[in-house]
Structures are given as C-alpha cells and as structure tokens.
Amino acid sequence: MRGNVMDTARVTSTRMSRISAVSVALLVLLASALATPAAGNAEPSWRYTMVAFSNVSDRDMDVYQSADGTNFESLQRPAYRPPTGLVRDPSIFRNTDGMYYLTYTTAGGANIGFARSSDRVNWTHLMDYPVPFCCIFMPGTGDGVGLAPGSVGSAGSSDGPSLSPFVTKAWAPEWFVDGNSVNVILSLSTGGGFVPYVMTAMDPSLSMFSMPVPLVGLGADRIDTTVVKIGSDYHAITKNETKKVIEHAIAPTLAGPYRFIPGGADWGTFREGPSLVQLPNDVWRLYFDGYTDGKYFYTDSSDGLRTWTPVQELPGVSGTVRHFGVMREPS
C-alpha cells in the first residue's frame, strides 16, 4: 500500500506541475495579446511624395520622399524632363488604376503638361494639353500690376493688359480628386493677371477634360490655387498676385461661391506655390515658397484650417526646391 500511495502522489504531483505550466503559458499568451494592438487598430504608416523643380533647372523634375512629411530624401534627381518646354509647378496624385499622374506648367502658351509613372521614378510624357479657347472676354484678368512694395508686377504682367479675347496662358495646374471626380485646378489668363478655373476629367484615362469653369468668388489676379475638402466645405488656398500674399477662402461647392476668411493667418509677403497635405490625427500641413527669401516654409493646422502653428523652414530641401506638389499614400 505504501508503494501505491507514493506512486499515486508522484503522478498527482506531475499532473499538477503540467497543469501549472500550461496555465502560466496561457497567462503569458493572454498578456501578450492584450499588450499588442489588434492589426485593425494599429496606426497606419504613410509615405509622402514630393515632386518639384529646382533653383538649378525648371526643365527637370526631381522626386523626394518622406515618412513624416518633414524630412524629405531624394528618390530620383532628376526624374523627368518633358520632350519640350518646362516642368514648373508640378502636381502628383495616384489614380485608381494604380498609376501616378503628373500635371505641370509648360510655359508654352495655353498648354499644360501631363506624364505618368508606375514607380514615381520613371516617367512617360502623355501630352501637352491645349486648354480650350473657353473664356472669351474673360472678365477680371486685370492688367497684371502688383501693388506690394518692391513688386515688379503680377505673373505675366510683361505681356501687358488683357487684350486677347481668348486664353493665352495656362499655369500652375493642380490635381483635386473629389469622390470619383478627377479635376485640375489651373490659373488662366488672356494676358496680364490670372483667374482660377477648374477642369474635370471626362474619361478614365485622363486624356479629355471639360471646358474650364471659374472658381466663383476668388476673383482676378490670383494664381497657384490649391483646393482640399474637409467635411462638406471646400478650402481654396491661393496667391493674391496684387498683394503677393497667400489667402484662404471657403465654399460649399468646388466651383464656389468662395468667401475669403477675414483676418486669416499672416504667412508673410512674397509667398507663392501653396501645397496642402494631410498628416496623421487630422492635422493639415501647408507648404509654400518664400521665393524672395530663397527658402521653403511650412505651417500646420489641427482644427480644420482655422488656426496655424508658427511658420517654420522646411529642413533639408529648403533653398533647393521650388513650387512643389506633395501627395500622401499608405507606405
């Protein structure tokens, strides 16, 4: 009996040890699961792509990338040179076909350029698109006389007042995607000052566009207009060529009517090339070119573009890049 009792005790002890080991292992696994966020709740990581021309050349476009929208590193320099003309004021977005599309100022009259890439490094020229002779006797283009101290006039002012009945210049095109609608915001002129307009893509290949429609309320002598939608509101950030400042306007629809925000942020004088991109946690970042300073700046808003952080110089690329476009996508 003693031997049987001892054997039974050993068996019981062994079983208890195994149960304890299994319990400990289950507790460790449970603690690990609780400490590790579920994949669906993990904060997504982002990649920011910048396309820019430089102080050295406006015939070549450079591509940079960043993980935080602040510290950009060169991806390809240069990445693209069009067959003819310039590649100023580039704007980039990724279409539903997975391809990256570029639009830019060619400085070739009323033409804007388009290119496409699968990897952001190798680009194929698609076309120089002639903006339709839409805006006969386009009102309000003005005579292109800038009023800021030290100003040499508005963009294109050397061409004189608006004498042509048709569009003679199409500059600073900017992509804007609104749901399933792909649009290009651009600045049109019949000579002298510019007026903001929008064209909408008519086909999935982005080879045909609607007639340009004015962004009502922004008025004349404004250029470099970019638009974002927050909630149900459309926000236009545009350069006032008369005062040489960047202004902010808001509208219920893309076409307007826009009203300027009174007492808006003071980002300084001689600013142009605004570009907006969304950061994590509903923060928006505005980049702009301090072209007389030879520097590039940025400022952030965390309350829907109502208030802004103090302006800071963009590290690394400031002093090299000019009027650029930025897009965000999951990395």
Contacts in CASP RR format, 6 or more apart in sequence:
PFRMAT RR
TARGET T0000
AUTHOR 0000-0000-0000
METHOD contacts of the structure
MODEL  1
MRGNVMDTARVTSTRMSRISAVSVALLVLLASALATPAAGNAEPSWRYTM
VAFSNVSDRDMDVYQSADGTNFESLQRPAYRPPTGLVRDPSIFRNTDGMY
YLTYTTAGGANIGFARSSDRVNWTHLMDYPVPFCCIFMPGTGDGVGLAPG
SVGSAGSSDGPSLSPFVTKAWAPEWFVDGNSVNVILSLSTGGGFVPYVMT
AMDPSLSMFSMPVPLVGLGADRIDTTVVKIGSDYHAITKNETKKVIEHAI
APTLAGPYRFIPGGADWGTFREGPSLVQLPNDVWRLYFDGYTDGKYFYTD
SSDGLRTWTPVQELPGVSGTVRHFGVMREPS
43 280 0 8 1.000
44 330 0 8 1.000
45 67 0 8 1.000
45 330 0 8 1.000
45 331 0 8 1.000
46 67 0 8 1.000
46 280 0 8 1.000
46 328 0 8 1.000
46 329 0 8 1.000
46 330 0 8 1.000
46 331 0 8 1.000
47 65 0 8 1.000
47 66 0 8 1.000
47 67 0 8 1.000
47 328 0 8 1.000
47 329 0 8 1.000
47 330 0 8 1.000
47 331 0 8 1.000
48 65 0 8 1.000
48 66 0 8 1.000
48 67 0 8 1.000
48 68 0 8 1.000
48 69 0 8 1.000
48 72 0 8 1.000
48 277 0 8 1.000
48 326 0 8 1.000
48 327 0 8 1.000
48 328 0 8 1.000
49 63 0 8 1.000
49 64 0 8 1.000
49 65 0 8 1.000
49 75 0 8 1.000
49 92 0 8 1.000
49 100 0 8 1.000
49 120 0 8 1.000
49 326 0 8 1.000
49 327 0 8 1.000
49 329 0 8 1.000
50 63 0 8 1.000
50 64 0 8 1.000
50 65 0 8 1.000
50 66 0 8 1.000
50 72 0 8 1.000
50 317 0 8 1.000
50 321 0 8 1.000
50 324 0 8 1.000
50 325 0 8 1.000
50 326 0 8 1.000
51 61 0 8 1.000
51 62 0 8 1.000
51 63 0 8 1.000
51 79 0 8 1.000
51 90 0 8 1.000
51 91 0 8 1.000
51 92 0 8 1.000
51 102 0 8 1.000
51 324 0 8 1.000
51 325 0 8 1.000
52 61 0 8 1.000
52 62 0 8 1.000
52 64 0 8 1.000
52 90 0 8 1.000
52 317 0 8 1.000
52 321 0 8 1.000
52 322 0 8 1.000
52 323 0 8 1.000
52 324 0 8 1.000
52 325 0 8 1.000
53 59 0 8 1.000
53 60 0 8 1.000
53 61 0 8 1.000
53 62 0 8 1.000
53 86 0 8 1.000
53 87 0 8 1.000
53 88 0 8 1.000
53 89 0 8 1.000
53 90 0 8 1.000
53 321 0 8 1.000
53 322 0 8 1.000
53 323 0 8 1.000
53 324 0 8 1.000
54 60 0 8 1.000
54 62 0 8 1.000
54 320 0 8 1.000
54 321 0 8 1.000
54 322 0 8 1.000
55 294 0 8 1.000
55 319 0 8 1.000
55 320 0 8 1.000
55 321 0 8 1.000
55 322 0 8 1.000
56 320 0 8 1.000
57 78 0 8 1.000
58 86 0 8 1.000
58 87 0 8 1.000
58 88 0 8 1.000
58 322 0 8 1.000
59 81 0 8 1.000
59 82 0 8 1.000
59 85 0 8 1.000
59 86 0 8 1.000
59 87 0 8 1.000
60 78 0 8 1.000
60 79 0 8 1.000
60 80 0 8 1.000
60 81 0 8 1.000
60 87 0 8 1.000
61 78 0 8 1.000
61 79 0 8 1.000
61 80 0 8 1.000
61 81 0 8 1.000
61 87 0 8 1.000
61 90 0 8 1.000
61 102 0 8 1.000
61 104 0 8 1.000
61 123 0 8 1.000
62 74 0 8 1.000
62 76 0 8 1.000
62 77 0 8 1.000
62 78 0 8 1.000
62 79 0 8 1.000
62 321 0 8 1.000
63 74 0 8 1.000
63 75 0 8 1.000
63 76 0 8 1.000
63 77 0 8 1.000
63 79 0 8 1.000
63 80 0 8 1.000
63 120 0 8 1.000
63 121 0 8 1.000
64 72 0 8 1.000
64 73 0 8 1.000
64 74 0 8 1.000
64 75 0 8 1.000
64 317 0 8 1.000
64 321 0 8 1.000
65 72 0 8 1.000
65 73 0 8 1.000
65 75 0 8 1.000
65 120 0 8 1.000
66 72 0 8 1.000
66 73 0 8 1.000
67 331 0 8 1.000
69 277 0 8 1.000
69 279 0 8 1.000
69 285 0 8 1.000
69 326 0 8 1.000
70 298 0 8 1.000
70 314 0 8 1.000
70 315 0 8 1.000
71 315 0 8 1.000
71 316 0 8 1.000
72 314 0 8 1.000
72 316 0 8 1.000
72 317 0 8 1.000
75 120 0 8 1.000
75 121 0 8 1.000
76 120 0 8 1.000
76 121 0 8 1.000
79 120 0 8 1.000
79 121 0 8 1.000
79 122 0 8 1.000
79 123 0 8 1.000
80 87 0 8 1.000
80 102 0 8 1.000
80 115 0 8 1.000
80 117 0 8 1.000
80 123 0 8 1.000
81 87 0 8 1.000
82 104 0 8 1.000
82 106 0 8 1.000
82 113 0 8 1.000
82 115 0 8 1.000
82 125 0 8 1.000
82 128 0 8 1.000
83 125 0 8 1.000
84 106 0 8 1.000
84 128 0 8 1.000
85 106 0 8 1.000
85 107 0 8 1.000
85 108 0 8 1.000
86 104 0 8 1.000
86 105 0 8 1.000
86 106 0 8 1.000
86 107 0 8 1.000
86 108 0 8 1.000
87 104 0 8 1.000
87 105 0 8 1.000
87 106 0 8 1.000
88 104 0 8 1.000
88 105 0 8 1.000
88 107 0 8 1.000
88 171 0 8 1.000
88 322 0 8 1.000
88 323 0 8 1.000
89 104 0 8 1.000
89 105 0 8 1.000
89 171 0 8 1.000
89 172 0 8 1.000
89 173 0 8 1.000
89 174 0 8 1.000
89 224 0 8 1.000
89 273 0 8 1.000
89 323 0 8 1.000
90 102 0 8 1.000
90 103 0 8 1.000
90 104 0 8 1.000
90 324 0 8 1.000
90 325 0 8 1.000
91 102 0 8 1.000
91 103 0 8 1.000
91 104 0 8 1.000
91 173 0 8 1.000
91 174 0 8 1.000
91 175 0 8 1.000
91 325 0 8 1.000
92 100 0 8 1.000
92 101 0 8 1.000
92 102 0 8 1.000
92 120 0 8 1.000
92 175 0 8 1.000
92 325 0 8 1.000
92 326 0 8 1.000
92 327 0 8 1.000
93 100 0 8 1.000
93 101 0 8 1.000
93 175 0 8 1.000
93 177 0 8 1.000
93 182 0 8 1.000
93 327 0 8 1.000
94 100 0 8 1.000
94 101 0 8 1.000
94 327 0 8 1.000
94 329 0 8 1.000
95 101 0 8 1.000
95 182 0 8 1.000
95 206 0 8 1.000
96 204 0 8 1.000
97 204 0 8 1.000
98 118 0 8 1.000
99 116 0 8 1.000
99 117 0 8 1.000
99 118 0 8 1.000
100 116 0 8 1.000
100 117 0 8 1.000
100 118 0 8 1.000
100 119 0 8 1.000
100 120 0 8 1.000
101 114 0 8 1.000
101 115 0 8 1.000
101 116 0 8 1.000
101 175 0 8 1.000
101 206 0 8 1.000
102 113 0 8 1.000
102 114 0 8 1.000
102 115 0 8 1.000
102 116 0 8 1.000
102 117 0 8 1.000
102 123 0 8 1.000
103 112 0 8 1.000
103 113 0 8 1.000
103 114 0 8 1.000
103 173 0 8 1.000
103 174 0 8 1.000
103 175 0 8 1.000
103 184 0 8 1.000
104 112 0 8 1.000
104 113 0 8 1.000
104 115 0 8 1.000
104 173 0 8 1.000
105 112 0 8 1.000
105 113 0 8 1.000
105 170 0 8 1.000
105 171 0 8 1.000
105 172 0 8 1.000
105 173 0 8 1.000
106 112 0 8 1.000
106 113 0 8 1.000
106 128 0 8 1.000
107 171 0 8 1.000
108 128 0 8 1.000
109 168 0 8 1.000
109 169 0 8 1.000
109 170 0 8 1.000
110 130 0 8 1.000
110 131 0 8 1.000
110 133 0 8 1.000
110 166 0 8 1.000
110 167 0 8 1.000
110 168 0 8 1.000
110 169 0 8 1.000
110 170 0 8 1.000
110 188 0 8 1.000
111 128 0 8 1.000
111 129 0 8 1.000
111 130 0 8 1.000
111 131 0 8 1.000
111 170 0 8 1.000
112 128 0 8 1.000
112 129 0 8 1.000
112 131 0 8 1.000
112 170 0 8 1.000
112 173 0 8 1.000
112 184 0 8 1.000
112 186 0 8 1.000
113 125 0 8 1.000
113 126 0 8 1.000
113 127 0 8 1.000
113 128 0 8 1.000
113 129 0 8 1.000
113 173 0 8 1.000
114 125 0 8 1.000
114 126 0 8 1.000
114 127 0 8 1.000
114 128 0 8 1.000
114 129 0 8 1.000
114 206 0 8 1.000
115 123 0 8 1.000
115 124 0 8 1.000
115 125 0 8 1.000
115 126 0 8 1.000
116 123 0 8 1.000
116 124 0 8 1.000
116 126 0 8 1.000
117 123 0 8 1.000
117 124 0 8 1.000
126 207 0 8 1.000
127 207 0 8 1.000
129 209 0 8 1.000
131 167 0 8 1.000
131 170 0 8 1.000
131 186 0 8 1.000
131 188 0 8 1.000
131 199 0 8 1.000
131 212 0 8 1.000
132 211 0 8 1.000
132 212 0 8 1.000
133 166 0 8 1.000
133 167 0 8 1.000
134 167 0 8 1.000
134 188 0 8 1.000
134 211 0 8 1.000
134 212 0 8 1.000
135 166 0 8 1.000
135 167 0 8 1.000
135 188 0 8 1.000
135 190 0 8 1.000
135 195 0 8 1.000
135 197 0 8 1.000
135 212 0 8 1.000
135 214 0 8 1.000
136 165 0 8 1.000
136 166 0 8 1.000
137 165 0 8 1.000
137 190 0 8 1.000
138 162 0 8 1.000
138 167 0 8 1.000
138 188 0 8 1.000
138 190 0 8 1.000
138 195 0 8 1.000
139 220 0 8 1.000
140 162 0 8 1.000
140 195 0 8 1.000
140 219 0 8 1.000
140 220 0 8 1.000
140 221 0 8 1.000
141 162 0 8 1.000
141 189 0 8 1.000
141 190 0 8 1.000
141 191 0 8 1.000
141 192 0 8 1.000
141 193 0 8 1.000
141 194 0 8 1.000
141 195 0 8 1.000
141 220 0 8 1.000
141 221 0 8 1.000
142 161 0 8 1.000
142 162 0 8 1.000
142 192 0 8 1.000
142 193 0 8 1.000
142 220 0 8 1.000
142 221 0 8 1.000
143 157 0 8 1.000
143 160 0 8 1.000
143 161 0 8 1.000
143 162 0 8 1.000
143 192 0 8 1.000
143 193 0 8 1.000
144 153 0 8 1.000
144 154 0 8 1.000
144 156 0 8 1.000
144 157 0 8 1.000
144 160 0 8 1.000
144 161 0 8 1.000
144 192 0 8 1.000
144 193 0 8 1.000
144 221 0 8 1.000
144 241 0 8 1.000
144 242 0 8 1.000
145 153 0 8 1.000
145 154 0 8 1.000
145 157 0 8 1.000
145 242 0 8 1.000
146 153 0 8 1.000
146 154 0 8 1.000
146 157 0 8 1.000
146 221 0 8 1.000
146 241 0 8 1.000
146 242 0 8 1.000
146 243 0 8 1.000
146 244 0 8 1.000
147 242 0 8 1.000
147 243 0 8 1.000
148 242 0 8 1.000
148 243 0 8 1.000
148 244 0 8 1.000
148 245 0 8 1.000
148 269 0 8 1.000
148 270 0 8 1.000
151 244 0 8 1.000
153 241 0 8 1.000
154 192 0 8 1.000
154 193 0 8 1.000
154 194 0 8 1.000
154 221 0 8 1.000
154 223 0 8 1.000
154 241 0 8 1.000
154 242 0 8 1.000
155 171 0 8 1.000
155 193 0 8 1.000
155 194 0 8 1.000
155 223 0 8 1.000
155 241 0 8 1.000
156 169 0 8 1.000
156 189 0 8 1.000
156 191 0 8 1.000
156 192 0 8 1.000
156 193 0 8 1.000
157 192 0 8 1.000
157 193 0 8 1.000
159 168 0 8 1.000
159 169 0 8 1.000
159 191 0 8 1.000
159 192 0 8 1.000
160 191 0 8 1.000
160 192 0 8 1.000
161 191 0 8 1.000
161 192 0 8 1.000
162 189 0 8 1.000
162 190 0 8 1.000
162 191 0 8 1.000
162 192 0 8 1.000
162 193 0 8 1.000
163 190 0 8 1.000
163 191 0 8 1.000
164 190 0 8 1.000
164 191 0 8 1.000
165 190 0 8 1.000
166 190 0 8 1.000
167 188 0 8 1.000
167 189 0 8 1.000
167 190 0 8 1.000
167 212 0 8 1.000
168 189 0 8 1.000
168 190 0 8 1.000
168 191 0 8 1.000
169 188 0 8 1.000
169 189 0 8 1.000
169 191 0 8 1.000
169 194 0 8 1.000
170 186 0 8 1.000
170 187 0 8 1.000
170 188 0 8 1.000
171 186 0 8 1.000
171 187 0 8 1.000
171 189 0 8 1.000
171 194 0 8 1.000
171 223 0 8 1.000
172 186 0 8 1.000
172 187 0 8 1.000
172 223 0 8 1.000
172 224 0 8 1.000
172 225 0 8 1.000
172 273 0 8 1.000
172 323 0 8 1.000
173 184 0 8 1.000
173 185 0 8 1.000
173 186 0 8 1.000
174 184 0 8 1.000
174 185 0 8 1.000
174 186 0 8 1.000
174 225 0 8 1.000
174 226 0 8 1.000
174 227 0 8 1.000
175 182 0 8 1.000
175 183 0 8 1.000
175 184 0 8 1.000
175 185 0 8 1.000
176 183 0 8 1.000
176 184 0 8 1.000
176 185 0 8 1.000
176 198 0 8 1.000
176 226 0 8 1.000
176 227 0 8 1.000
176 228 0 8 1.000
176 254 0 8 1.000
177 183 0 8 1.000
178 229 0 8 1.000
178 254 0 8 1.000
181 200 0 8 1.000
181 201 0 8 1.000
182 200 0 8 1.000
182 201 0 8 1.000
182 206 0 8 1.000
183 198 0 8 1.000
183 199 0 8 1.000
183 200 0 8 1.000
183 201 0 8 1.000
183 254 0 8 1.000
184 198 0 8 1.000
184 199 0 8 1.000
184 201 0 8 1.000
184 209 0 8 1.000
185 196 0 8 1.000
185 197 0 8 1.000
185 198 0 8 1.000
185 215 0 8 1.000
185 225 0 8 1.000
185 226 0 8 1.000
185 227 0 8 1.000
186 196 0 8 1.000
186 197 0 8 1.000
186 198 0 8 1.000
186 199 0 8 1.000
186 212 0 8 1.000
187 194 0 8 1.000
187 195 0 8 1.000
187 196 0 8 1.000
187 197 0 8 1.000
187 222 0 8 1.000
187 223 0 8 1.000
187 224 0 8 1.000
187 225 0 8 1.000
188 194 0 8 1.000
188 195 0 8 1.000
188 196 0 8 1.000
188 197 0 8 1.000
188 212 0 8 1.000
189 195 0 8 1.000
193 220 0 8 1.000
193 221 0 8 1.000
193 223 0 8 1.000
193 241 0 8 1.000
194 220 0 8 1.000
194 221 0 8 1.000
194 222 0 8 1.000
194 223 0 8 1.000
194 241 0 8 1.000
195 214 0 8 1.000
195 218 0 8 1.000
195 219 0 8 1.000
195 220 0 8 1.000
195 221 0 8 1.000
195 222 0 8 1.000
196 214 0 8 1.000
196 215 0 8 1.000
196 218 0 8 1.000
196 219 0 8 1.000
196 222 0 8 1.000
196 223 0 8 1.000
196 225 0 8 1.000
196 236 0 8 1.000
196 238 0 8 1.000
197 212 0 8 1.000
197 213 0 8 1.000
197 214 0 8 1.000
197 215 0 8 1.000
198 212 0 8 1.000
198 213 0 8 1.000
198 215 0 8 1.000
198 254 0 8 1.000
198 255 0 8 1.000
199 209 0 8 1.000
199 210 0 8 1.000
199 211 0 8 1.000
199 212 0 8 1.000
199 213 0 8 1.000
200 209 0 8 1.000
200 210 0 8 1.000
201 208 0 8 1.000
201 209 0 8 1.000
201 210 0 8 1.000
202 208 0 8 1.000
202 209 0 8 1.000
202 210 0 8 1.000
213 255 0 8 1.000
214 255 0 8 1.000
215 225 0 8 1.000
215 227 0 8 1.000
215 236 0 8 1.000
215 251 0 8 1.000
215 254 0 8 1.000
215 255 0 8 1.000
215 256 0 8 1.000
215 258 0 8 1.000
216 251 0 8 1.000
216 255 0 8 1.000
216 256 0 8 1.000
216 257 0 8 1.000
216 258 0 8 1.000
217 249 0 8 1.000
217 251 0 8 1.000
217 256 0 8 1.000
217 257 0 8 1.000
217 258 0 8 1.000
217 259 0 8 1.000
218 225 0 8 1.000
218 236 0 8 1.000
218 238 0 8 1.000
218 249 0 8 1.000
218 258 0 8 1.000
221 240 0 8 1.000
221 241 0 8 1.000
221 242 0 8 1.000
222 238 0 8 1.000
222 239 0 8 1.000
222 240 0 8 1.000
222 241 0 8 1.000
222 247 0 8 1.000
223 238 0 8 1.000
223 239 0 8 1.000
223 241 0 8 1.000
223 272 0 8 1.000
224 238 0 8 1.000
224 239 0 8 1.000
224 272 0 8 1.000
224 273 0 8 1.000
224 274 0 8 1.000
224 323 0 8 1.000
225 236 0 8 1.000
225 237 0 8 1.000
225 238 0 8 1.000
225 239 0 8 1.000
226 236 0 8 1.000
226 237 0 8 1.000
226 238 0 8 1.000
226 273 0 8 1.000
226 274 0 8 1.000
226 275 0 8 1.000
226 276 0 8 1.000
227 234 0 8 1.000
227 235 0 8 1.000
227 236 0 8 1.000
227 237 0 8 1.000
227 254 0 8 1.000
228 234 0 8 1.000
228 235 0 8 1.000
228 276 0 8 1.000
228 278 0 8 1.000
228 284 0 8 1.000
229 235 0 8 1.000
229 254 0 8 1.000
230 284 0 8 1.000
230 304 0 8 1.000
230 305 0 8 1.000
232 252 0 8 1.000
233 250 0 8 1.000
233 251 0 8 1.000
233 252 0 8 1.000
234 250 0 8 1.000
234 251 0 8 1.000
234 252 0 8 1.000
234 253 0 8 1.000
234 254 0 8 1.000
234 256 0 8 1.000
234 258 0 8 1.000
235 248 0 8 1.000
235 249 0 8 1.000
235 250 0 8 1.000
235 276 0 8 1.000
235 305 0 8 1.000
236 248 0 8 1.000
236 249 0 8 1.000
236 250 0 8 1.000
236 251 0 8 1.000
236 258 0 8 1.000
237 246 0 8 1.000
237 247 0 8 1.000
237 248 0 8 1.000
237 274 0 8 1.000
237 276 0 8 1.000
237 286 0 8 1.000
238 246 0 8 1.000
238 247 0 8 1.000
238 249 0 8 1.000
238 274 0 8 1.000
239 245 0 8 1.000
239 246 0 8 1.000
239 247 0 8 1.000
239 271 0 8 1.000
239 272 0 8 1.000
239 273 0 8 1.000
239 274 0 8 1.000
240 246 0 8 1.000
240 247 0 8 1.000
243 269 0 8 1.000
244 269 0 8 1.000
244 270 0 8 1.000
244 271 0 8 1.000
244 272 0 8 1.000
245 267 0 8 1.000
245 268 0 8 1.000
245 269 0 8 1.000
245 271 0 8 1.000
246 267 0 8 1.000
246 271 0 8 1.000
246 272 0 8 1.000
246 273 0 8 1.000
246 274 0 8 1.000
246 288 0 8 1.000
247 260 0 8 1.000
247 261 0 8 1.000
247 264 0 8 1.000
248 260 0 8 1.000
248 261 0 8 1.000
248 264 0 8 1.000
248 265 0 8 1.000
248 305 0 8 1.000
249 258 0 8 1.000
249 259 0 8 1.000
249 260 0 8 1.000
249 261 0 8 1.000
250 258 0 8 1.000
250 259 0 8 1.000
250 261 0 8 1.000
251 257 0 8 1.000
251 258 0 8 1.000
251 259 0 8 1.000
265 299 0 8 1.000
265 307 0 8 1.000
265 308 0 8 1.000
267 286 0 8 1.000
267 288 0 8 1.000
267 297 0 8 1.000
267 299 0 8 1.000
267 308 0 8 1.000
267 311 0 8 1.000
268 311 0 8 1.000
270 290 0 8 1.000
270 291 0 8 1.000
270 292 0 8 1.000
270 293 0 8 1.000
271 288 0 8 1.000
271 289 0 8 1.000
271 290 0 8 1.000
271 291 0 8 1.000
271 297 0 8 1.000
272 288 0 8 1.000
272 289 0 8 1.000
272 290 0 8 1.000
272 291 0 8 1.000
272 323 0 8 1.000
273 288 0 8 1.000
273 289 0 8 1.000
273 323 0 8 1.000
274 286 0 8 1.000
274 287 0 8 1.000
274 288 0 8 1.000
275 286 0 8 1.000
275 287 0 8 1.000
275 288 0 8 1.000
275 324 0 8 1.000
275 325 0 8 1.000
275 326 0 8 1.000
276 284 0 8 1.000
276 285 0 8 1.000
276 286 0 8 1.000
276 287 0 8 1.000
277 284 0 8 1.000
277 285 0 8 1.000
277 287 0 8 1.000
277 326 0 8 1.000
277 327 0 8 1.000
277 328 0 8 1.000
278 284 0 8 1.000
278 285 0 8 1.000
278 328 0 8 1.000
279 285 0 8 1.000
279 300 0 8 1.000
279 328 0 8 1.000
281 302 0 8 1.000
282 302 0 8 1.000
282 304 0 8 1.000
283 300 0 8 1.000
283 301 0 8 1.000
283 302 0 8 1.000
284 300 0 8 1.000
284 301 0 8 1.000
284 302 0 8 1.000
284 304 0 8 1.000
284 305 0 8 1.000
285 298 0 8 1.000
285 299 0 8 1.000
285 300 0 8 1.000
286 298 0 8 1.000
286 299 0 8 1.000
286 300 0 8 1.000
286 301 0 8 1.000
286 308 0 8 1.000
287 296 0 8 1.000
287 297 0 8 1.000
287 298 0 8 1.000
287 314 0 8 1.000
287 324 0 8 1.000
287 325 0 8 1.000
287 326 0 8 1.000
288 296 0 8 1.000
288 297 0 8 1.000
288 298 0 8 1.000
289 296 0 8 1.000
289 297 0 8 1.000
289 322 0 8 1.000
289 323 0 8 1.000
290 296 0 8 1.000
290 297 0 8 1.000
291 322 0 8 1.000
294 318 0 8 1.000
294 319 0 8 1.000
295 313 0 8 1.000
295 318 0 8 1.000
295 319 0 8 1.000
296 313 0 8 1.000
296 314 0 8 1.000
296 317 0 8 1.000
296 318 0 8 1.000
296 319 0 8 1.000
296 321 0 8 1.000
296 324 0 8 1.000
297 311 0 8 1.000
297 312 0 8 1.000
297 313 0 8 1.000
297 314 0 8 1.000
297 318 0 8 1.000
298 311 0 8 1.000
298 312 0 8 1.000
298 314 0 8 1.000
299 308 0 8 1.000
299 309 0 8 1.000
299 310 0 8 1.000
299 311 0 8 1.000
299 312 0 8 1.000
300 308 0 8 1.000
300 309 0 8 1.000
301 307 0 8 1.000
301 308 0 8 1.000
301 309 0 8 1.000
END
